[in-house]
Amino acid sequence: MEQVTLKGISGARGVGTGTVYVYKQEAIVIEKRVITATEVDAEISALESAIQLTIEQLKAIEEHARATMGKDEAAIFEAHGLIVQDPTLSDSIKGQIKDGLQSAAAAAEQTINTFADMFLAMEDPYMRERGADIKDIGDRLMRNLLGMSPRGLAHLTGEVILVAEDLTPSDTAALDKNIVKGLVTASGGPTSHAAIMARTLEIPAVMGLGDISVFENGEKAVVKGTEGEVLLHVSDADFETYTAEAKAYREHLQVLKESATLPAVTKDGKEILLFGNVGKAEDASHACHLGAEGIGLFRTEFLYMKNDELPSEEMQFEAYKKAVERLGGRPVIIRTMDIGGDKELKCLQLPKEMNPFLGYRAIRISLDRTDIFKTQLRAILRASAFGDAQIMYPMIASVEEIKAANAVVETAKEELRAEGIAFNEDIQIGIMVEIPAVAAAAELFTPHVDFFSIGTNDLCQYTLAVDRMNENIGHLYQPLHPAVLRLIKHTIEASHEAKQITGMCGEMAGDPVATMILLGLGLDEFSMSASAIPVVKNIVRSVTVEECKAVAEKALTMSTASEIVAYAKSILAEKGL
């Protein structure tokens, strides 16, 4: 039978070979019925029992994850356990049972969907994945309520290519990289939980394949994670070749991890800053372990989403201080509140909008609600007394916004001086470059900031008018599109003219295919998911700035993203990278 090549999206680099295992789960079917008043107590009792069972299961998963993947990955399930135990969740479900006369399972489904949708609607891929976490918790809770078997992959043996519609955090917790040699999902992309965990476990992965009905259990398959391809009906000789290639890649990754703490210096002596993107203070240590020299993006949204009330100055101060102290004097760039009308917050009533991604969000809310904004700024300023905390404004579109934001910073500084509270008087202030207007006129913004950080996720979407989560047009989302590269180039040149630096904290910063081009354009700082740092650092240490400039110049002569991607991949292949 002739070999078949299936195209998807690269989720995790490398090559994996094995036999196909198609993972299917029994669907959850909840009977929609109105219960009687006499059934309420029994349904609440069933809910409480299911919650207790869910907590016990999550504890076991947490312990397994800690033993097999480490404390950082185990922390996901510790967080899941805390969510299940949160009275806000259980009280909401009980309210639906009592007031809506719904069964425990139906009430749980409705409540979980409400909570999850709040996160899933968010633009930030990291925050959107927290919606997947809540869906996962809800799935487990509802299965326990209905007496169904929980999801799981612990039974796998041999060497398999795991194929699924999608995978939840609970699914991935049981993955053993000695057994699962490759991962294929019908949906998702590089920011999906499955992709993130695949990269953590160093399992080659292809996401967003679409139709997976062509896969048959037991057949041989090859996952080419770097290329985003899956091969079926491979000859025995080719299968052996790919298996040897997979072994060599795993050995190469081990070498990279062992050298992750080496300096990110090009062969001709240019020092490049490699930072990590984190969502909480605990993530900072993991990023540093994998070679991060600072935190280029500290997301603060969790602080606003986990409580019914706005986070206090003290709560925020403790979170920022912890991150700053863990970095031991290295930079921690703290992004101010980046939320908007695309989500529901219990602590902040936001209007429903026709087009929330162009609406009332991020810095626009902060400048409208300066009381909330100043509280956050005071907390960041106080944390700056304990290390190199820096402030970064999201969603900036005009110089007026920067001036207004800086004025609030000055007010916060004056208050702290008057109160005798220490802070860094010379704290660095930067902006996210994610709106094309800023990138196109970057030289107008440099007099008002200390640095730029390019948010490529939004910059690409706004430049190309593409919602990358829309499966119908996801292929049009092209970070290496010539227009995007030109905007990046102009931004960097403007900052250098002003003797400032430009960083990047979008997904593109951690994409090895883009590394040489970005180096050639003069990017000073790359901030990415911790798992991407060793690979990017290896590229940085293997090239010269001059050859990267030549690569960037040639890329800029090309008219399509596909040409640029193919060219960049060919250069990396020539160098064995």
TILUM-156132 format. One record per residue (C-alpha): residue number from 1; residue in one letter; x, y, z. Coordinates in Angstrom, 2 decimals. Layout:
<rs>
{r NUM,A,{X,Y,Z}} ...
</rs>
This chain:
<rs>
{r 1,M,{0.00,0.00,0.00}} {r 2,E,{1.31,3.45,-0.92}} {r 3,Q,{2.54,5.72,1.88}} {r 4,V,{0.08,8.43,2.98}} {r 5,T,{1.15,11.84,4.36}} {r 6,L,{-1.35,13.71,6.56}} {r 7,K,{-0.81,17.43,7.23}} {r 8,G,{-1.56,19.16,10.52}} {r 9,I,{0.05,21.73,12.80}} {r 10,S,{3.34,21.23,14.62}} {r 11,G,{2.63,20.83,18.35}} {r 12,A,{5.99,19.48,19.56}} {r 13,R,{9.18,18.94,17.58}} {r 14,G,{10.92,15.66,16.85}} {r 15,V,{10.15,12.29,15.27}} {r 16,G,{8.15,9.46,16.83}} {r 17,T,{7.38,5.94,15.58}} {r 18,G,{5.00,3.32,16.91}} {r 19,T,{1.68,1.56,16.45}} {r 20,V,{-1.55,3.54,16.42}} {r 21,Y,{-3.85,3.63,19.44}} {r 22,V,{-7.07,5.58,18.85}} {r 23,Y,{-8.32,6.96,22.17}} {r 24,K,{-12.10,7.17,22.44}} {r 25,Q,{-14.20,8.02,25.46}} {r 26,E,{-17.78,7.14,26.28}} {r 27,A,{-19.82,10.30,25.76}} {r 28,I,{-21.44,11.95,28.79}} {r 29,V,{-25.22,11.99,28.36}} {r 30,I,{-27.17,13.93,31.00}} {r 31,E,{-30.92,13.56,31.23}} {r 32,K,{-32.57,16.97,31.33}} {r 33,R,{-35.42,16.73,33.77}} {r 34,V,{-37.00,18.76,36.54}} {r 35,I,{-36.52,17.09,39.91}} {r 36,T,{-39.05,17.27,42.73}} {r 37,A,{-38.46,19.16,45.98}} {r 38,T,{-38.18,15.85,47.80}} {r 39,E,{-35.22,14.84,45.59}} {r 40,V,{-33.12,17.93,46.34}} {r 41,D,{-31.37,16.56,49.44}} {r 42,A,{-30.49,13.29,47.70}} {r 43,E,{-29.03,15.16,44.70}} {r 44,I,{-26.95,17.40,46.98}} {r 45,S,{-25.71,14.34,48.84}} {r 46,A,{-24.76,12.71,45.53}} {r 47,L,{-22.92,15.89,44.52}} {r 48,E,{-20.94,15.96,47.77}} {r 49,S,{-19.94,12.31,47.35}} {r 50,A,{-18.86,12.92,43.74}} {r 51,I,{-16.84,15.97,44.78}} {r 52,Q,{-15.04,13.92,47.44}} {r 53,L,{-14.29,11.14,44.94}} {r 54,T,{-13.03,13.72,42.42}} {r 55,I,{-10.70,15.22,45.04}} {r 56,E,{-9.29,11.76,45.84}} {r 57,Q,{-8.73,10.97,42.15}} {r 58,L,{-7.01,14.28,41.52}} {r 59,K,{-4.74,13.73,44.52}} {r 60,A,{-3.67,10.38,43.06}} {r 61,I,{-3.06,11.97,39.64}} {r 62,E,{-1.07,14.77,41.29}} {r 63,E,{1.18,12.25,43.05}} {r 64,H,{1.69,10.32,39.80}} {r 65,A,{2.50,13.51,37.88}} {r 66,R,{4.99,14.58,40.57}} {r 67,A,{6.76,11.21,40.34}} {r 68,T,{6.84,11.05,36.53}} {r 69,M,{6.94,14.67,35.34}} {r 70,G,{8.03,16.82,38.27}} {r 71,K,{6.47,19.28,40.70}} {r 72,D,{5.64,21.94,38.10}} {r 73,E,{3.37,19.61,36.11}} {r 74,A,{1.93,18.14,39.32}} {r 75,A,{0.94,21.66,40.36}} {r 76,I,{-1.70,21.62,37.59}} {r 77,F,{-3.60,18.89,39.41}} {r 78,E,{-3.06,20.45,42.80}} {r 79,A,{-4.79,23.51,41.32}} {r 80,H,{-7.56,21.28,39.94}} {r 81,G,{-8.11,19.90,43.44}} {r 82,L,{-8.34,23.41,44.88}} {r 83,I,{-10.92,24.39,42.24}} {r 84,V,{-13.08,21.36,43.10}} {r 85,Q,{-12.87,22.27,46.78}} {r 86,D,{-13.72,25.94,46.15}} {r 87,P,{-17.07,26.69,47.80}} {r 88,T,{-17.87,29.06,44.92}} {r 89,L,{-18.14,26.06,42.59}} {r 90,S,{-20.08,23.75,44.90}} {r 91,D,{-22.39,26.52,46.11}} {r 92,S,{-23.20,27.47,42.52}} {r 93,I,{-24.09,23.85,41.68}} {r 94,K,{-26.15,23.45,44.86}} {r 95,G,{-27.97,26.69,43.99}} {r 96,Q,{-28.95,25.24,40.61}} {r 97,I,{-30.20,22.07,42.33}} {r 98,K,{-32.25,23.92,44.94}} {r 99,D,{-33.53,26.87,42.95}} {r 100,G,{-33.60,25.40,39.45}} {r 101,L,{-34.69,21.93,40.51}} {r 102,Q,{-32.00,20.37,38.34}} {r 103,S,{-30.31,17.04,38.89}} {r 104,A,{-26.80,17.22,40.34}} {r 105,A,{-25.29,16.20,36.99}} {r 106,A,{-27.29,18.79,35.00}} {r 107,A,{-26.51,21.52,37.54}} {r 108,A,{-22.81,20.62,37.48}} {r 109,E,{-22.76,20.71,33.68}} {r 110,Q,{-24.39,24.17,33.56}} {r 111,T,{-22.11,25.63,36.24}} {r 112,I,{-18.93,24.17,34.77}} {r 113,N,{-19.81,25.49,31.31}} {r 114,T,{-20.40,28.98,32.72}} {r 115,F,{-17.05,28.99,34.53}} {r 116,A,{-15.15,27.47,31.61}} {r 117,D,{-16.63,29.78,28.97}} {r 118,M,{-15.30,32.77,30.89}} {r 119,F,{-11.75,31.56,30.25}} {r 120,L,{-12.29,29.99,26.83}} {r 121,A,{-13.42,33.32,25.41}} {r 122,M,{-10.15,35.01,26.34}} {r 123,E,{-7.64,36.06,23.74}} {r 124,D,{-4.55,35.05,25.72}} {r 125,P,{-3.79,31.40,24.83}} {r 126,Y,{-2.43,30.68,28.32}} {r 127,M,{-5.61,31.90,29.97}} {r 128,R,{-7.78,30.15,27.40}} {r 129,E,{-6.20,26.87,28.44}} {r 130,R,{-7.45,27.44,31.99}} {r 131,G,{-10.93,27.01,30.49}} {r 132,A,{-9.78,23.59,29.28}} {r 133,D,{-8.68,22.84,32.84}} {r 134,I,{-12.16,23.63,34.20}} {r 135,K,{-13.79,21.53,31.44}} {r 136,D,{-11.51,18.67,32.48}} {r 137,I,{-12.53,19.01,36.13}} {r 138,G,{-16.19,19.14,35.12}} {r 139,D,{-15.81,16.05,32.92}} {r 140,R,{-14.38,14.11,35.86}} {r 141,L,{-17.04,15.36,38.29}} {r 142,M,{-19.91,14.52,35.94}} {r 143,R,{-18.52,11.04,35.21}} {r 144,N,{-18.35,10.43,38.94}} {r 145,L,{-21.91,11.68,39.40}} {r 146,L,{-23.15,9.35,36.67}} {r 147,G,{-21.14,6.35,37.86}} {r 148,M,{-19.05,6.25,34.67}} {r 149,S,{-15.42,5.21,34.39}} {r 150,P,{-13.03,8.16,34.57}} {r 151,R,{-10.91,9.13,31.59}} {r 152,G,{-7.47,7.65,31.51}} {r 153,L,{-4.53,6.28,29.53}} {r 154,A,{-2.60,4.51,32.24}} {r 155,H,{-3.34,1.12,30.63}} {r 156,L,{-1.22,1.73,27.50}} {r 157,T,{1.67,-0.62,26.79}} {r 158,G,{4.30,-1.06,24.07}} {r 159,E,{5.32,1.86,21.86}} {r 160,V,{2.28,3.73,20.56}} {r 161,I,{1.25,6.70,18.49}} {r 162,L,{-1.66,8.12,20.47}} {r 163,V,{-4.49,9.48,18.28}} {r 164,A,{-7.43,11.39,19.81}} {r 165,E,{-9.95,14.12,19.10}} {r 166,D,{-8.28,16.07,21.89}} {r 167,L,{-6.68,15.37,25.25}} {r 168,T,{-7.50,16.83,28.65}} {r 169,P,{-4.95,17.59,31.38}} {r 170,S,{-6.09,14.41,33.14}} {r 171,D,{-5.41,12.40,30.00}} {r 172,T,{-1.93,13.81,29.58}} {r 173,A,{-1.06,13.29,33.26}} {r 174,A,{-0.98,9.56,32.66}} {r 175,L,{1.21,9.74,29.56}} {r 176,D,{4.46,7.82,29.74}} {r 177,K,{6.97,9.04,27.17}} {r 178,N,{8.58,5.59,27.21}} {r 179,I,{5.29,4.24,25.82}} {r 180,V,{3.71,7.16,23.93}} {r 181,K,{6.18,7.93,21.15}} {r 182,G,{3.99,10.37,19.25}} {r 183,L,{0.77,12.31,19.71}} {r 184,V,{-1.87,13.22,17.11}} {r 185,T,{-5.06,15.21,17.78}} {r 186,A,{-7.91,16.18,15.50}} {r 187,S,{-8.31,19.61,17.08}} {r 188,G,{-6.12,22.11,18.88}} {r 189,G,{-2.90,23.84,18.00}} {r 190,P,{0.50,24.72,19.46}} {r 191,T,{-1.07,26.46,22.49}} {r 192,S,{-3.44,23.60,23.41}} {r 193,H,{-2.85,21.79,26.67}} {r 194,A,{-2.03,18.60,24.79}} {r 195,A,{0.68,20.41,22.80}} {r 196,I,{2.13,22.07,25.90}} {r 197,M,{2.33,18.76,27.76}} {r 198,A,{3.76,17.02,24.70}} {r 199,R,{6.57,19.56,24.66}} {r 200,T,{7.09,19.13,28.41}} {r 201,L,{7.31,15.35,27.99}} {r 202,E,{9.31,15.70,24.75}} {r 203,I,{6.78,13.68,22.78}} {r 204,P,{6.59,14.67,19.06}} {r 205,A,{3.08,15.94,18.33}} {r 206,V,{0.90,16.99,15.42}} {r 207,M,{-2.30,18.90,16.25}} {r 208,G,{-5.34,20.06,14.30}} {r 209,L,{-5.30,17.15,11.86}} {r 210,G,{-9.08,17.28,11.43}} {r 211,D,{-10.42,13.91,10.31}} {r 212,I,{-8.78,11.06,12.27}} {r 213,S,{-11.11,8.32,11.01}} {r 214,V,{-8.33,7.09,8.67}} {r 215,F,{-6.32,5.78,11.63}} {r 216,E,{-6.65,2.10,12.54}} {r 217,N,{-5.54,0.57,15.81}} {r 218,G,{-2.33,-1.40,15.49}} {r 219,E,{-1.04,0.04,12.22}} {r 220,K,{2.45,1.55,12.10}} {r 221,A,{2.72,5.33,11.95}} {r 222,V,{5.37,8.05,12.02}} {r 223,V,{4.82,11.43,13.67}} {r 224,K,{7.02,14.19,12.23}} {r 225,G,{6.35,16.84,14.84}} {r 226,T,{8.67,19.48,13.45}} {r 227,E,{7.01,19.37,10.02}} {r 228,G,{3.46,18.87,11.36}} {r 229,E,{3.07,15.63,9.38}} {r 230,V,{1.92,12.07,10.09}} {r 231,L,{2.94,9.18,7.83}} {r 232,L,{0.83,6.03,7.40}} {r 233,H,{1.53,2.82,5.43}} {r 234,V,{5.28,3.32,5.87}} {r 235,S,{7.60,0.61,4.50}} {r 236,D,{9.55,-1.47,7.03}} {r 237,A,{12.83,0.04,5.86}} {r 238,D,{11.56,3.62,6.20}} {r 239,F,{10.03,2.81,9.59}} {r 240,E,{13.43,1.62,10.84}} {r 241,T,{15.09,4.76,9.48}} {r 242,Y,{12.58,7.04,11.24}} {r 243,T,{12.94,5.03,14.47}} {r 244,A,{16.71,5.62,14.41}} {r 245,E,{16.09,9.32,13.70}} {r 246,A,{13.72,9.47,16.69}} {r 247,K,{16.37,7.96,18.98}} {r 248,A,{18.97,10.47,17.77}} {r 249,Y,{16.58,13.38,18.39}} {r 250,R,{15.89,12.27,21.97}} {r 251,E,{19.61,12.09,22.63}} {r 252,H,{20.02,15.56,21.12}} {r 253,L,{17.32,16.98,23.42}} {r 254,Q,{19.09,15.58,26.47}} {r 255,V,{22.29,17.35,25.43}} {r 256,L,{20.35,20.61,24.99}} {r 257,K,{18.84,20.38,28.47}} {r 258,E,{22.22,19.73,30.00}} {r 259,S,{23.57,22.89,28.35}} {r 260,A,{20.44,25.03,28.97}} {r 261,T,{22.15,27.14,31.62}} {r 262,L,{24.98,28.15,29.28}} {r 263,P,{24.88,31.81,28.19}} {r 264,A,{22.76,32.72,25.15}} {r 265,V,{25.63,34.19,23.13}} {r 266,T,{25.99,33.93,19.36}} {r 267,K,{29.18,32.53,17.82}} {r 268,D,{30.34,36.10,17.11}} {r 269,G,{29.79,37.23,20.70}} {r 270,K,{26.35,38.90,20.68}} {r 271,E,{24.50,38.33,23.96}} {r 272,I,{20.79,37.61,23.51}} {r 273,L,{18.29,37.76,26.38}} {r 274,L,{16.16,34.60,26.68}} {r 275,F,{13.28,35.05,29.10}} {r 276,G,{10.27,32.99,30.18}} {r 277,N,{6.51,33.62,30.00}} {r 278,V,{4.75,32.71,33.27}} {r 279,G,{1.30,32.92,34.82}} {r 280,K,{2.25,32.65,38.47}} {r 281,A,{5.30,33.05,40.69}} {r 282,E,{5.83,29.30,40.98}} {r 283,D,{6.40,29.03,37.20}} {r 284,A,{9.39,31.37,37.41}} {r 285,S,{11.67,28.77,39.05}} {r 286,H,{10.94,26.21,36.31}} {r 287,A,{11.72,28.77,33.61}} {r 288,C,{15.07,29.58,35.22}} {r 289,H,{15.87,25.86,35.56}} {r 290,L,{15.51,25.55,31.77}} {r 291,G,{17.78,28.49,31.10}} {r 292,A,{15.64,31.65,31.34}} {r 293,E,{17.59,34.75,32.32}} {r 294,G,{14.48,36.64,33.38}} {r 295,I,{10.71,36.78,33.02}} {r 296,G,{9.60,38.63,29.89}} {r 297,L,{5.88,38.27,30.60}} {r 298,F,{4.25,37.83,33.98}} {r 299,R,{0.52,37.47,33.32}} {r 300,T,{-1.57,39.00,36.11}} {r 301,E,{-5.03,37.93,34.93}} {r 302,F,{-5.34,35.01,37.35}} {r 303,L,{-5.40,37.39,40.27}} {r 304,Y,{-8.55,39.00,38.85}} {r 305,M,{-10.29,35.81,37.84}} {r 306,K,{-10.03,33.54,40.82}} {r 307,N,{-12.04,35.59,43.31}} {r 308,D,{-15.47,37.18,43.58}} {r 309,E,{-13.82,40.46,44.57}} {r 310,L,{-11.10,42.52,42.95}} {r 311,P,{-7.64,41.48,44.21}} {r 312,S,{-6.37,43.73,46.96}} {r 313,E,{-3.09,45.62,46.75}} {r 314,E,{-1.64,43.32,49.40}} {r 315,M,{-2.65,40.14,47.54}} {r 316,Q,{-1.07,41.43,44.34}} {r 317,F,{2.04,42.69,46.13}} {r 318,E,{2.71,39.26,47.66}} {r 319,A,{2.34,37.53,44.25}} {r 320,Y,{4.66,39.97,42.47}} {r 321,K,{7.16,40.03,45.33}} {r 322,K,{7.39,36.23,45.31}} {r 323,A,{8.17,36.19,41.57}} {r 324,V,{10.73,39.00,41.88}} {r 325,E,{12.50,37.33,44.79}} {r 326,R,{12.69,33.99,42.96}} {r 327,L,{14.48,35.69,40.08}} {r 328,G,{17.25,36.98,42.37}} {r 329,G,{17.74,40.37,40.74}} {r 330,R,{16.97,39.31,37.17}} {r 331,P,{14.19,41.20,35.31}} {r 332,V,{10.52,40.39,35.88}} {r 333,I,{8.29,42.23,33.39}} {r 334,I,{4.80,42.41,34.87}} {r 335,R,{1.99,43.03,32.39}} {r 336,T,{-0.85,45.07,33.82}} {r 337,M,{-4.37,43.71,33.73}} {r 338,D,{-5.10,42.30,30.26}} {r 339,I,{-8.77,41.35,30.35}} {r 340,G,{-11.77,42.57,28.41}} {r 341,G,{-15.37,42.23,27.32}} {r 342,D,{-14.80,38.80,25.79}} {r 343,K,{-15.09,37.23,29.22}} {r 344,E,{-17.18,37.32,32.34}} {r 345,L,{-15.54,38.27,35.61}} {r 346,K,{-17.30,37.93,38.90}} {r 347,C,{-15.17,40.72,40.34}} {r 348,L,{-15.73,43.16,37.47}} {r 349,Q,{-18.90,43.65,35.45}} {r 350,L,{-17.92,44.13,31.84}} {r 351,P,{-20.33,44.97,29.01}} {r 352,K,{-21.22,42.43,26.33}} {r 353,E,{-19.76,43.57,23.04}} {r 354,M,{-20.31,42.78,19.38}} {r 355,N,{-16.56,42.68,18.75}} {r 356,P,{-14.78,42.41,22.11}} {r 357,F,{-11.28,42.04,20.67}} {r 358,L,{-11.64,45.55,19.27}} {r 359,G,{-13.46,46.82,22.32}} {r 360,Y,{-13.29,47.65,26.00}} {r 361,R,{-10.23,45.73,27.20}} {r 362,A,{-6.76,45.81,28.77}} {r 363,I,{-5.30,49.33,29.09}} {r 364,R,{-8.63,50.81,28.01}} {r 365,I,{-10.29,49.41,31.14}} {r 366,S,{-7.33,50.43,33.30}} {r 367,L,{-7.49,54.05,32.15}} {r 368,D,{-11.23,54.10,32.64}} {r 369,R,{-11.02,52.47,36.08}} {r 370,T,{-7.94,54.22,37.43}} {r 371,D,{-8.84,53.05,40.95}} {r 372,I,{-8.23,49.43,39.89}} {r 373,F,{-5.20,50.41,37.83}} {r 374,K,{-3.52,52.40,40.60}} {r 375,T,{-3.99,49.54,43.07}} {r 376,Q,{-2.13,47.22,40.70}} {r 377,L,{0.59,49.78,40.00}} {r 378,R,{1.16,50.36,43.73}} {r 379,A,{1.59,46.60,44.20}} {r 380,I,{4.12,46.37,41.34}} {r 381,L,{6.02,49.41,42.59}} {r 382,R,{6.24,47.95,46.09}} {r 383,A,{7.53,44.66,44.65}} {r 384,S,{10.23,46.60,42.77}} {r 385,A,{11.96,47.23,46.13}} {r 386,F,{12.80,43.50,46.24}} {r 387,G,{14.24,43.07,42.75}} {r 388,D,{14.03,44.15,39.11}} {r 389,A,{10.26,44.42,38.64}} {r 390,Q,{9.21,46.24,35.46}} {r 391,I,{5.83,47.49,34.24}} {r 392,M,{4.34,46.70,30.84}} {r 393,Y,{1.07,48.11,29.44}} {r 394,P,{-0.97,45.87,27.09}} {r 395,M,{-3.09,46.85,24.10}} {r 396,I,{-1.56,50.29,23.61}} {r 397,A,{-2.78,52.08,20.48}} {r 398,S,{-1.79,55.72,21.03}} {r 399,V,{0.77,57.98,22.69}} {r 400,E,{-2.09,59.55,24.68}} {r 401,E,{-2.70,56.22,26.40}} {r 402,I,{0.93,55.92,27.47}} {r 403,K,{0.94,59.47,28.84}} {r 404,A,{-2.25,58.82,30.78}} {r 405,A,{-0.93,55.52,32.16}} {r 406,N,{2.39,57.09,33.14}} {r 407,A,{0.50,59.83,34.96}} {r 408,V,{-1.23,57.17,37.11}} {r 409,V,{2.19,55.65,37.82}} {r 410,E,{3.44,59.04,39.02}} {r 411,T,{0.41,59.42,41.29}} {r 412,A,{1.08,55.97,42.77}} {r 413,K,{4.73,56.90,43.32}} {r 414,E,{3.76,60.10,45.10}} {r 415,E,{1.44,58.20,47.43}} {r 416,L,{4.09,55.63,48.29}} {r 417,R,{6.68,58.35,48.97}} {r 418,A,{4.24,60.09,51.28}} {r 419,E,{3.60,56.80,53.11}} {r 420,G,{7.32,56.05,53.41}} {r 421,I,{7.04,52.83,51.39}} {r 422,A,{10.12,51.79,49.39}} {r 423,F,{10.10,51.24,45.63}} {r 424,N,{12.44,51.58,42.65}} {r 425,E,{12.26,55.23,41.61}} {r 426,D,{13.70,54.33,38.20}} {r 427,I,{11.41,51.40,37.46}} {r 428,Q,{11.39,50.52,33.75}} {r 429,I,{8.12,50.97,31.86}} {r 430,G,{7.38,49.37,28.50}} {r 431,I,{4.48,48.61,26.20}} {r 432,M,{3.19,45.61,24.29}} {r 433,V,{3.42,46.17,20.55}} {r 434,E,{0.38,44.22,19.39}} {r 435,I,{-1.64,46.79,17.45}} {r 436,P,{-0.32,47.52,13.93}} {r 437,A,{-0.71,51.28,14.47}} {r 438,V,{2.05,51.16,17.10}} {r 439,A,{4.38,48.99,15.04}} {r 440,A,{3.90,51.20,11.97}} {r 441,A,{4.67,54.39,13.90}} {r 442,A,{6.99,52.97,16.57}} {r 443,E,{9.31,56.00,16.52}} {r 444,L,{6.47,58.15,17.93}} {r 445,F,{6.27,55.92,21.02}} {r 446,T,{9.93,55.57,22.02}} {r 447,P,{10.16,58.96,23.83}} {r 448,H,{7.51,57.77,26.30}} {r 449,V,{8.72,54.25,27.19}} {r 450,D,{11.87,52.35,28.15}} {r 451,F,{11.29,49.25,26.03}} {r 452,F,{8.99,47.46,23.59}} {r 453,S,{7.76,43.86,23.78}} {r 454,I,{6.10,42.56,20.63}} {r 455,G,{3.01,40.45,21.26}} {r 456,T,{3.00,38.50,18.01}} {r 457,N,{-0.22,36.60,18.75}} {r 458,D,{-2.31,39.76,18.56}} {r 459,L,{-0.05,41.58,16.12}} {r 460,C,{-0.57,38.77,13.61}} {r 461,Q,{-4.30,38.59,14.19}} {r 462,Y,{-4.84,42.33,13.89}} {r 463,T,{-2.52,42.67,10.88}} {r 464,L,{-3.99,39.74,8.97}} {r 465,A,{-7.59,40.03,10.26}} {r 466,V,{-7.50,36.35,11.25}} {r 467,D,{-8.92,34.70,14.33}} {r 468,R,{-6.43,31.88,14.70}} {r 469,M,{-8.85,29.86,16.81}} {r 470,N,{-11.34,29.76,13.96}} {r 471,E,{-10.73,26.39,12.35}} {r 472,N,{-12.11,27.59,9.02}} {r 473,I,{-9.46,30.26,8.60}} {r 474,G,{-6.74,29.13,11.01}} {r 475,H,{-4.44,28.40,8.06}} {r 476,L,{-4.42,32.14,7.26}} {r 477,Y,{-2.77,32.89,10.61}} {r 478,Q,{0.85,33.25,9.45}} {r 479,P,{3.36,34.77,11.91}} {r 480,L,{6.03,34.82,9.20}} {r 481,H,{3.81,36.73,6.78}} {r 482,P,{5.88,39.41,4.97}} {r 483,A,{3.69,42.22,6.39}} {r 484,V,{4.18,40.98,9.97}} {r 485,L,{7.95,40.74,9.48}} {r 486,R,{8.08,44.29,8.15}} {r 487,L,{6.18,45.59,11.18}} {r 488,I,{8.57,43.74,13.49}} {r 489,K,{11.57,45.13,11.60}} {r 490,H,{10.29,48.70,11.84}} {r 491,T,{9.58,48.33,15.57}} {r 492,I,{13.08,47.04,16.30}} {r 493,E,{14.76,49.73,14.19}} {r 494,A,{12.81,52.50,15.94}} {r 495,S,{13.77,51.21,19.39}} {r 496,H,{17.44,50.88,18.45}} {r 497,E,{17.44,54.41,17.04}} {r 498,A,{16.29,55.54,20.49}} {r 499,K,{18.94,53.35,22.21}} {r 500,Q,{16.23,51.07,23.60}} {r 501,I,{15.63,47.34,23.34}} {r 502,T,{12.79,45.38,21.79}} {r 503,G,{11.68,42.02,23.12}} {r 504,M,{9.03,39.58,21.97}} {r 505,C,{6.69,37.61,24.21}} {r 506,G,{4.29,36.04,21.70}} {r 507,E,{4.38,32.44,20.50}} {r 508,M,{6.68,33.40,17.66}} {r 509,A,{9.52,34.06,20.12}} {r 510,G,{9.64,30.35,20.99}} {r 511,D,{9.35,29.09,17.41}} {r 512,P,{12.75,27.75,16.29}} {r 513,V,{11.80,28.34,12.64}} {r 514,A,{11.64,32.08,13.32}} {r 515,T,{14.75,32.35,15.53}} {r 516,M,{17.39,33.17,12.91}} {r 517,I,{15.11,35.66,11.13}} {r 518,L,{14.33,37.47,14.41}} {r 519,L,{18.01,37.52,15.35}} {r 520,G,{18.78,38.96,11.93}} {r 521,L,{16.14,41.66,12.39}} {r 522,G,{17.91,42.66,15.61}} {r 523,L,{15.50,41.36,18.26}} {r 524,D,{17.16,41.83,21.66}} {r 525,E,{15.05,39.65,23.94}} {r 526,F,{13.03,36.48,23.33}} {r 527,S,{10.42,35.51,25.95}} {r 528,M,{8.72,32.13,25.61}} {r 529,S,{7.30,29.07,27.32}} {r 530,A,{9.98,27.48,29.47}} {r 531,S,{10.04,24.25,27.45}} {r 532,A,{11.07,26.13,24.29}} {r 533,I,{14.15,27.79,25.84}} {r 534,P,{16.75,24.99,25.40}} {r 535,V,{16.03,24.58,21.67}} {r 536,V,{16.05,28.34,20.94}} {r 537,K,{19.19,28.82,23.05}} {r 538,N,{20.96,26.11,21.07}} {r 539,I,{20.16,27.93,17.81}} {r 540,V,{21.40,31.24,19.25}} {r 541,R,{24.68,29.61,20.31}} {r 542,S,{25.12,27.94,16.89}} {r 543,V,{24.89,30.98,14.60}} {r 544,T,{26.45,34.38,14.00}} {r 545,V,{24.56,37.64,13.87}} {r 546,E,{25.92,38.32,10.41}} {r 547,E,{24.59,35.11,8.89}} {r 548,C,{21.23,35.74,10.61}} {r 549,K,{21.12,39.21,9.03}} {r 550,A,{21.64,37.62,5.63}} {r 551,V,{18.81,35.13,6.34}} {r 552,A,{16.47,37.95,7.44}} {r 553,E,{17.31,40.09,4.41}} {r 554,K,{16.59,37.24,2.03}} {r 555,A,{13.35,36.38,3.86}} {r 556,L,{12.20,39.98,3.42}} {r 557,T,{12.54,39.65,-0.36}} {r 558,M,{9.99,36.82,-0.41}} {r 559,S,{6.32,37.46,-1.07}} {r 560,T,{4.60,34.65,0.85}} {r 561,A,{4.76,33.18,4.34}} {r 562,S,{5.09,29.64,2.96}} {r 563,E,{8.22,30.65,1.03}} {r 564,I,{9.73,32.20,4.15}} {r 565,V,{8.91,29.18,6.33}} {r 566,A,{10.38,26.74,3.79}} {r 567,Y,{13.52,28.86,3.46}} {r 568,A,{14.00,29.19,7.25}} {r 569,K,{13.53,25.44,7.72}} {r 570,S,{16.05,24.69,4.97}} {r 571,I,{18.69,26.85,6.68}} {r 572,L,{18.13,25.10,10.01}} {r 573,A,{18.32,21.71,8.30}} {r 574,E,{21.64,22.66,6.64}} {r 575,K,{23.02,23.50,10.08}} {r 576,G,{21.65,20.36,11.69}} {r 577,L,{19.39,22.42,13.94}} 
</rs>
